[in-house]
Each structure stands twice: as C-alpha cells, then as structure tokens.
Amino acid sequence: MTTKSEKLYEQARKVIPGGVSSPVRAIKPYPFYTASAQGSILTDVDSNRYIDYCMGYGPLILGHAHPAVRNAVTDQLEHGWLYGTPIEAEVKLASKITSLYPGIEMLRFVSTGTEATQSCLRAARGYTGKNKFLKIEGGFHGAHDAVLVKAGSGAATHGVPDSLGIPPDFTKHTLQVQYNDIEAMTEAIESNRDDLAAVIIEPVLGNVGPIPPDEGYLEGVRKVTEENDVLLIFDEVITGFRLAPGGAQEYFGIVSDMTTLGKIIGGGFPIGVFGGKKEIMEMISPSGGVYQAGTFSGNPVSLAAGLAVLDVLESEDVHRRLNAAGDLLRSALSDLVSDCGLAYSVSGIASMFKIFFGETPHNYQDAIACDKEAYLRFFHRMLKSGVFLPPSQFETNFLSTAHTEEDINRTIEAYMENLR
C-alpha cells in the first residue's frame, strides 16, 4: 500500500516539474516518498520498509544515519553551519585527501559533483590554453552544458547538445569516443592534440552500469595522454573512496593529472572537490586567472561529515570487507542467472554491482542494447519484495557497511523469485 506516496506525488506535480527534484526519481506511475532511513533500510510514508541498494546513488558507504557522521554533524551544528570564512576542517580534510591521492597536490572544495567537473575542465583549459576536451560516450560528468552531449558513433564524434536550451556552440569543443576502445582514444587524441586540453573519464562507468575497464585500458589512456601532452582527468565522483581509500587511482595504480570527487567525501551532505597537480591548481583564483567561487564551498557541515566518514573508513578497514562482500554477491547473482538459464549478465567491481538484462557490456552502446523495459518490470517486482534498486537499467547498485548478512540473503532470495 502506497496511498500516501500517491497523494504526495499528485501534489508535487502541481509545484515541481515532473513532481521530482531530479529526473531519476521519477518512478512510474509514482515514486514512494521516504519518511526515514536507518542503516540499510528506507521506510516510506506508508510505513513500507525497503533494503536500499541505491544508497543515495553512492554517497552512503556507511549506510543511512551512521552514528559517527550524525555525531560529527550535530557537534558542528552546535557551533554554526555557515561562516563565509575559512575554517580548520577544510585544511584537515584537504590534507587527508592529498595524502591519499598522489595525483592531487592541491584542491578546491565546491558544492556538487557537477560544479567540480565544470571547474576542473575550466582549469584544464586555462592551464593548457587549449579549447577542446574528450569524454567517453555514456560517461556522466554532471549537468552543465559542455558535457551534456548525445551519443555518437565512429572513432570520435563532435558533441551535439543532449538537452534543449544548450546552444550548439557550447558543445562544439566536446569530443566523444567509446569506453574500452584504446584505438579510438588514441586516434582522437593524436588528431586533436594541438587544441585538446584534456581527457575526462570515469575510471569505472557508473551511470550506465557499472562497467569496469578492460585489462590495460586505463594504462593505455594514461600513456597516450602523456605522449601527446594532454591532461588526464579522472572523474571519481562515484569511485572516489568507493573502490579504495585512494579511489580508482589506488585500485588500478594510475595517477591522473586532475581529479574530481564528491558523494562519499561529503558523507551524504552536498560536496564536490576538484584537484590536481600544484602547477595546474595554482591557476585557480585568487592565486591565478581561472575564476571559481561559491558561497557554500567548504561548507562546515559537509566537511565535518566527510572527516567522520574517512575516520571510519580508515579505522575499521572498510574496503577490504566491503569489496569481499561485493565479490560474494556478484558470484551468487551470476550463479543465479546461470541456474535460471537467462541471457543476462552480472557486472561490477568492489562494492558496485548490477544485473544487465543482456550480454556483459563493455561500453555505452553495449549497455543500451540491454532490455531496459524488462529491467523496469523487474525493478517494480523487487520493490514489492522490499528491495529498492535504482529504477533504471543504467544506474549502479551500491553495497554499504550497513548491509547485513540477513539483508544480502533476503536480497538474493528476492532476485531468485523475481528473475524466475
């Protein structure tokens, strides 16, 4: 029964475009409205309980309302929550991040992942004096104009706006290639190197997947960017602190020139980070000529939450245990798909996982060939079974430390029942 959610959605549609504050929440025929969350469980306004594998789309690696984060935030609120001045916490968190990411010598705090990638690209262009950048087809880098481009085909495609309201000129310097295609990447870089400032890439595609890199792919990207004097930006808004304390860069052993972070580093509160080599970051105002500013940048509450999360991740050896749980869950789901005789595939890495309703994808084109309508029907069946997965074939499921053995066993049972 979701009567209260249905009524709320009817009201929301009158005052909020589409009835939601972000498109992915627009579950048909209407979304459920959450009343509270604790650990691995969401409870909606109709008192239904769901095991949550969305986890706020990635930030909640410790689960909902973790006491260490709650205590840090409560303590900060006692001292105020917006100052408009520098605070000690930003120095502490920045120092912690730079100690974990060799590719980040200096950084700037912002408020969202979108703001982080937008500012990072501006810095890359300002530092290099070049205009173009190269992204991966299907790679998501926020909702700013230059990165909202339609999928293309071939070795490299020029960007075409993927939204109304974006003039074509805003994406004319945006190039795309397929993920896991080092030949296309090399051709695009070598053909445009004179005006190519950077390659921006999610080390693991998160918004169409997850889709991990093929063996040697990221090493190849690093090599060709270095050979052609093109900056490499790792967008680790999703993978940062998710795969390892040092993110994908630690996990795969690759150092990028610039990095964006978000999600986990805010502990569930709004935050973004962009950083990189000192000589690049010193181009940021007020020390350099690349302008960037924000009233809520370095927000005390977000910083307090982020420091608390990092303390837990470090002190409790979270990644080893969580990544092992991810391996076990993916193995169980793979066995289940095989036992059911389904032409589906299980993808993922570390504590990220997904069943694709089709063959294992290696890029965006492979992913969109999967049966998204069948997945949506499956999503609704899982929801009725008390398991909340992201309501799209092209989003990632996340494990947290709050997911218990009982949660996972119940989840596997729900998969078994609803796949069959």
C-alpha positions as CSV (number, residue, x, y, z in Angstrom):
1,M,0.0,0.0,0.0
2,T,1.5,3.4,-1.0
3,T,-1.6,5.6,-0.8
4,K,0.2,8.5,1.0
5,S,3.0,8.5,-1.6
6,E,0.5,8.6,-4.4
7,K,-1.3,11.6,-2.9
8,L,2.1,13.4,-2.3
9,Y,3.1,12.9,-5.9
10,E,-0.2,14.4,-7.1
11,Q,0.5,17.5,-5.1
12,A,4.2,17.6,-6.1
13,R,3.3,17.6,-9.9
14,K,1.5,20.9,-9.4
15,V,4.5,22.7,-7.9
16,I,7.6,20.8,-9.0
17,P,8.5,20.0,-12.7
18,G,7.7,16.3,-13.2
19,G,6.9,16.1,-9.5
20,V,10.6,15.4,-8.6
21,S,13.8,17.3,-7.9
22,S,15.9,15.1,-10.1
23,P,14.8,13.0,-13.1
24,V,16.0,9.6,-11.9
25,R,13.5,9.8,-9.0
26,A,10.5,9.9,-11.4
27,I,9.4,6.3,-10.9
28,K,6.3,5.4,-12.8
29,P,3.4,5.5,-12.0
30,Y,4.7,7.5,-9.0
31,P,7.6,7.3,-6.6
32,F,7.5,6.3,-3.0
33,Y,8.2,9.1,-0.5
34,T,10.7,8.3,2.2
35,A,9.9,9.2,5.8
36,S,13.1,7.9,7.4
37,A,16.2,5.8,6.9
38,Q,18.5,3.9,9.2
39,G,21.4,1.6,8.3
40,S,20.4,-0.3,5.2
41,I,16.7,0.3,5.4
42,L,14.4,3.0,3.9
43,T,10.9,3.5,5.4
44,D,8.3,5.3,3.3
45,V,5.4,7.5,4.4
46,D,3.1,4.4,4.2
47,S,5.4,2.5,6.7
48,N,6.8,0.1,4.0
49,R,10.4,-0.9,4.5
50,Y,13.0,-1.5,1.8
51,I,16.5,-2.8,1.8
52,D,18.3,0.0,0.0
53,Y,20.9,-0.6,-2.7
54,C,20.6,2.9,-4.1
55,M,22.3,4.4,-1.1
56,G,21.7,8.0,-2.2
57,Y,23.3,7.0,-5.6
58,G,26.6,6.2,-3.9
59,P,27.5,8.5,-1.1
60,L,26.3,6.4,1.8
61,I,29.1,3.8,2.0
62,L,28.5,3.6,5.8
63,G,24.7,3.3,5.4
64,H,22.0,5.7,6.5
65,A,22.3,7.8,9.6
66,H,25.6,6.4,10.7
67,P,26.3,7.5,14.3
68,A,29.8,8.7,13.7
69,V,28.6,11.0,10.9
70,R,25.5,12.1,12.9
71,N,27.6,13.0,15.9
72,A,30.1,15.0,13.8
73,V,27.3,16.9,12.1
74,T,25.4,17.5,15.4
75,D,28.6,18.8,17.0
76,Q,29.2,21.1,14.1
77,L,25.6,22.5,14.2
78,E,26.2,23.5,17.8
79,H,29.0,25.8,16.5
80,G,27.2,27.1,13.4
81,W,26.8,25.9,9.9
82,L,27.8,28.7,7.5
83,Y,30.5,31.3,8.2
84,G,31.7,32.8,4.9
85,T,35.3,32.4,6.3
86,P,38.0,29.7,6.1
87,I,37.8,27.0,8.8
88,E,40.2,24.5,10.2
89,A,38.2,21.5,8.9
90,E,38.9,22.4,5.2
91,V,42.6,22.3,5.9
92,K,42.3,18.9,7.7
93,L,40.1,17.3,5.0
94,A,42.2,18.7,2.1
95,S,45.4,17.4,3.8
96,K,43.8,14.0,4.2
97,I,42.7,13.8,0.6
98,T,46.1,14.9,-0.8
99,S,47.8,12.2,1.4
100,L,45.5,9.5,-0.2
101,Y,45.6,10.7,-3.8
102,P,49.1,11.1,-5.4
103,G,47.5,13.0,-8.3
104,I,46.0,15.6,-6.0
105,E,48.6,18.0,-4.7
106,M,46.2,20.9,-4.2
107,L,42.4,21.0,-4.3
108,R,39.3,23.3,-4.1
109,F,36.1,22.4,-2.3
110,V,32.8,23.1,-4.1
111,S,29.2,22.1,-3.5
112,T,28.4,19.4,-6.1
113,G,29.9,16.9,-8.5
114,T,28.6,19.0,-11.4
115,E,30.4,22.1,-10.1
116,A,33.6,20.0,-9.6
117,T,33.7,18.7,-13.2
118,Q,32.8,22.1,-14.6
119,S,35.5,23.9,-12.7
120,C,38.0,21.1,-13.4
121,L,37.5,21.5,-17.2
122,R,37.8,25.3,-16.9
123,A,41.1,24.9,-15.0
124,A,42.4,22.4,-17.6
125,R,41.6,24.8,-20.4
126,G,43.1,27.8,-18.5
127,Y,46.3,25.9,-17.8
128,T,46.8,24.5,-21.3
129,G,45.4,27.4,-23.3
130,K,43.5,24.8,-25.4
131,N,39.8,24.6,-26.0
132,K,38.7,21.0,-26.7
133,F,38.2,18.1,-24.3
134,L,37.5,14.5,-24.9
135,K,34.9,12.5,-22.9
136,I,33.6,8.9,-23.0
137,E,30.3,8.2,-24.7
138,G,27.9,7.5,-21.9
139,G,30.2,8.9,-19.3
140,F,28.4,11.3,-17.0
141,H,30.1,14.4,-15.6
142,G,27.2,16.3,-14.2
143,A,24.5,18.6,-15.8
144,H,26.5,21.5,-17.1
145,D,26.3,22.5,-20.8
146,A,29.6,21.3,-22.2
147,V,29.2,17.7,-21.0
148,L,25.5,17.2,-21.9
149,V,26.1,15.7,-25.4
150,K,24.3,13.0,-27.3
151,A,25.8,9.6,-28.0
152,G,27.6,9.3,-31.4
153,S,29.3,6.6,-33.3
154,G,32.7,6.0,-35.0
155,A,36.1,6.8,-33.7
156,A,35.3,10.2,-32.5
157,T,32.2,12.4,-32.6
158,H,31.7,16.1,-32.1
159,G,29.2,16.9,-29.4
160,V,25.6,17.6,-30.1
161,P,23.6,19.1,-27.2
162,D,21.6,16.4,-25.3
163,S,19.2,18.9,-23.9
164,L,17.0,21.8,-25.0
165,G,18.4,25.2,-24.1
166,I,22.1,24.4,-24.9
167,P,23.4,26.3,-28.0
168,P,25.4,24.0,-30.3
169,D,28.4,26.3,-29.8
170,F,28.5,25.3,-26.2
171,T,29.4,21.7,-27.2
172,K,31.4,22.2,-30.3
173,H,34.7,21.6,-28.5
174,T,33.4,18.4,-26.8
175,L,34.6,15.2,-28.5
176,Q,33.5,11.6,-27.6
177,V,34.9,8.1,-28.0
178,Q,33.7,4.7,-26.8
179,Y,34.8,3.4,-23.5
180,N,37.3,0.5,-23.6
181,D,38.4,1.4,-27.1
182,I,42.0,2.5,-26.9
183,E,42.4,2.7,-30.6
184,A,39.6,5.2,-30.9
185,M,41.0,7.1,-27.9
186,T,44.5,7.2,-29.5
187,E,43.2,8.4,-32.9
188,A,41.1,11.1,-31.3
189,I,43.9,12.4,-29.2
190,E,46.5,12.4,-31.9
191,S,44.1,14.1,-34.4
192,N,43.2,16.9,-32.0
193,R,46.3,17.2,-29.8
194,D,47.0,20.8,-30.8
195,D,43.8,22.1,-29.3
196,L,42.9,19.3,-26.9
197,A,43.2,20.3,-23.3
198,A,42.1,17.2,-21.5
199,V,40.5,13.8,-21.5
200,I,37.9,13.4,-18.8
201,I,36.9,9.9,-17.9
202,E,35.1,7.9,-15.2
203,P,37.6,5.1,-14.5
204,V,34.6,2.8,-14.0
205,L,31.5,3.9,-15.9
206,G,28.9,4.5,-13.2
207,N,25.9,6.0,-14.8
208,V,25.4,3.3,-17.4
209,G,26.5,0.4,-15.3
210,P,28.8,-0.2,-13.6
211,I,31.1,-1.1,-16.5
212,P,34.7,-1.7,-15.4
213,P,37.7,-1.1,-17.6
214,D,39.1,-3.8,-19.8
215,E,42.6,-5.0,-18.7
216,G,45.2,-2.5,-19.8
217,Y,42.7,0.1,-21.0
218,L,43.3,2.8,-18.3
219,E,47.0,2.2,-18.6
220,G,46.7,2.9,-22.3
221,V,44.7,6.1,-21.7
222,R,47.4,7.3,-19.3
223,K,50.2,6.5,-21.8
224,V,48.6,8.2,-24.8
225,T,47.6,11.4,-22.9
226,E,51.2,11.7,-21.6
227,E,52.7,11.2,-25.0
228,N,50.5,13.9,-26.5
229,D,50.7,16.5,-23.7
230,V,47.0,16.2,-22.9
231,L,45.8,16.3,-19.3
232,L,44.1,13.3,-17.9
233,I,41.1,13.9,-15.6
234,F,39.7,11.1,-13.5
235,D,36.1,11.8,-12.6
236,E,36.0,9.9,-9.3
237,V,32.7,11.4,-8.0
238,I,31.5,7.8,-7.8
239,T,34.6,5.7,-7.5
240,G,36.4,8.1,-5.1
241,F,36.7,6.3,-1.7
242,R,34.4,3.6,-3.1
243,L,36.9,1.2,-4.6
244,A,39.7,2.0,-2.1
245,P,40.8,4.8,0.2
246,G,42.6,6.4,-2.8
247,G,39.8,5.6,-5.2
248,A,40.3,4.1,-8.6
249,Q,43.8,5.6,-8.8
250,E,44.9,3.4,-5.9
251,Y,42.8,0.5,-7.1
252,F,44.3,0.5,-10.6
253,G,47.6,2.1,-9.8
254,I,47.3,5.0,-12.2
255,V,47.9,8.7,-11.3
256,S,45.9,11.3,-13.2
257,D,46.7,14.9,-13.7
258,M,43.5,16.1,-12.2
259,T,40.7,14.5,-10.2
260,T,37.1,15.2,-9.2
261,L,35.5,13.9,-6.1
262,G,32.1,14.0,-4.5
263,K,29.4,11.7,-3.0
264,I,31.2,9.7,-0.3
265,I,33.6,12.5,0.7
266,G,30.5,14.5,1.9
267,G,29.1,11.7,4.0
268,G,25.6,12.3,2.5
269,F,25.9,16.1,2.5
270,P,26.4,18.2,-0.6
271,I,30.0,18.5,-1.7
272,G,32.4,18.4,-4.6
273,V,36.1,18.5,-5.0
274,F,38.4,19.2,-7.9
275,G,42.2,19.0,-7.6
276,G,45.4,18.1,-9.3
277,K,49.0,19.0,-9.8
278,K,50.1,22.1,-8.0
279,E,51.1,24.0,-11.1
280,I,47.6,23.5,-12.5
281,M,45.7,24.3,-9.3
282,E,47.6,27.5,-8.7
283,M,45.8,28.8,-11.8
284,I,42.6,29.0,-9.7
285,S,41.7,32.4,-8.4
286,P,42.7,34.1,-6.3
287,S,46.2,32.7,-7.0
288,G,45.7,32.6,-10.7
289,G,43.5,33.7,-13.6
290,V,40.9,30.8,-13.7
291,Y,37.9,32.1,-11.8
292,Q,35.9,29.9,-9.4
293,A,33.8,30.8,-6.4
294,G,30.9,29.6,-4.3
295,T,29.0,30.8,-1.2
296,F,28.6,27.2,0.1
297,S,32.1,25.9,-0.9
298,G,33.8,24.3,2.0
299,N,30.6,24.1,4.0
300,P,31.3,23.3,7.6
301,V,28.7,20.6,7.9
302,S,29.7,18.8,4.8
303,L,33.4,18.9,5.8
304,A,32.6,17.6,9.3
305,A,30.6,14.7,7.8
306,G,33.4,13.9,5.3
307,L,36.1,13.8,8.0
308,A,33.9,11.5,10.1
309,V,33.5,9.1,7.1
310,L,37.2,9.0,6.4
311,D,37.9,8.3,10.0
312,V,35.6,5.2,9.9
313,L,36.9,4.0,6.6
314,E,40.5,4.1,7.9
315,S,39.9,2.8,11.4
316,E,37.6,-0.1,10.5
317,D,39.3,-1.5,7.4
318,V,36.1,-1.0,5.5
319,H,37.2,-1.5,1.9
320,R,38.7,-5.0,2.4
321,R,35.5,-6.3,4.0
322,L,33.1,-4.4,1.7
323,N,34.8,-5.4,-1.5
324,A,34.9,-9.0,-0.4
325,A,31.1,-8.8,0.2
326,G,30.7,-7.4,-3.3
327,D,32.7,-10.3,-4.8
328,L,30.4,-12.8,-3.0
329,L,27.2,-11.1,-4.0
330,R,28.2,-10.8,-7.7
331,S,29.2,-14.5,-7.6
332,A,25.8,-15.5,-6.1
333,L,23.9,-13.4,-8.7
334,S,26.0,-14.9,-11.5
335,D,25.2,-18.4,-10.3
336,L,21.5,-17.5,-10.1
337,V,21.4,-16.1,-13.6
338,S,23.0,-19.2,-14.9
339,D,20.7,-21.5,-13.0
340,C,17.7,-19.7,-14.3
341,G,19.0,-20.1,-17.9
342,L,18.8,-16.4,-18.5
343,A,20.8,-14.5,-21.2
344,Y,21.6,-11.9,-18.6
345,S,25.0,-10.8,-17.1
346,V,26.3,-9.5,-13.8
347,S,28.7,-6.6,-13.8
348,G,30.5,-4.7,-11.2
349,I,33.6,-4.0,-9.1
350,A,34.4,-3.7,-5.4
351,S,31.1,-2.8,-3.7
352,M,29.3,-1.9,-7.0
353,F,27.1,-4.4,-8.8
354,K,24.3,-4.7,-11.4
355,I,22.4,-7.4,-13.4
356,F,22.3,-6.3,-17.0
357,F,19.3,-7.7,-19.0
358,G,21.6,-8.7,-21.8
359,E,25.2,-9.6,-22.5
360,T,28.0,-8.1,-20.4
361,P,28.5,-4.5,-21.7
362,H,32.0,-3.1,-22.3
363,N,30.8,0.4,-23.4
364,Y,27.7,2.6,-23.7
365,Q,26.4,1.1,-26.9
366,D,26.5,-2.4,-25.4
367,A,24.7,-1.1,-22.3
368,I,21.8,0.5,-24.2
369,A,21.3,-2.7,-26.2
370,C,20.1,-4.4,-22.9
371,D,16.4,-4.7,-22.3
372,K,15.5,-1.7,-20.2
373,E,11.8,-2.3,-20.3
374,A,12.3,-5.8,-18.8
375,Y,14.6,-4.4,-16.2
376,L,11.9,-1.8,-15.2
377,R,9.3,-4.5,-14.7
378,F,11.9,-6.4,-12.6
379,F,12.6,-3.3,-10.6
380,H,8.9,-3.0,-9.6
381,R,8.8,-6.7,-8.6
382,M,11.8,-6.2,-6.4
383,L,10.3,-3.1,-4.9
384,K,7.2,-5.2,-4.0
385,S,9.5,-7.7,-2.4
386,G,11.0,-5.0,-0.2
387,V,14.2,-4.3,-2.1
388,F,15.0,-0.9,-3.5
389,L,17.3,-0.9,-6.6
390,P,18.0,2.2,-8.7
391,P,14.9,2.5,-11.1
392,S,17.0,2.3,-14.3
393,Q,19.0,-0.4,-16.1
394,F,21.7,2.3,-16.4
395,E,22.5,3.0,-12.8
396,T,24.7,1.3,-10.3
397,N,23.7,-0.7,-7.1
398,F,25.8,0.0,-4.1
399,L,26.7,-2.0,-1.0
400,S,27.3,-0.3,2.3
401,T,28.7,-1.5,5.6
402,A,25.2,-1.4,7.0
403,H,24.0,-4.3,4.8
404,T,23.9,-7.3,7.0
405,E,24.2,-11.0,6.0
406,E,20.5,-11.3,6.5
407,D,19.9,-8.3,4.2
408,I,22.0,-9.9,1.5
409,N,20.4,-13.3,1.9
410,R,16.9,-11.8,1.6
411,T,18.0,-9.8,-1.4
412,I,19.3,-13.0,-3.2
413,E,16.0,-14.7,-2.4
414,A,14.2,-11.7,-3.9
415,Y,16.3,-11.8,-7.0
416,M,15.7,-15.6,-7.3
417,E,11.9,-15.2,-7.0
418,N,11.6,-12.2,-9.3
419,L,14.0,-13.3,-12.0
420,R,12.2,-16.6,-12.3
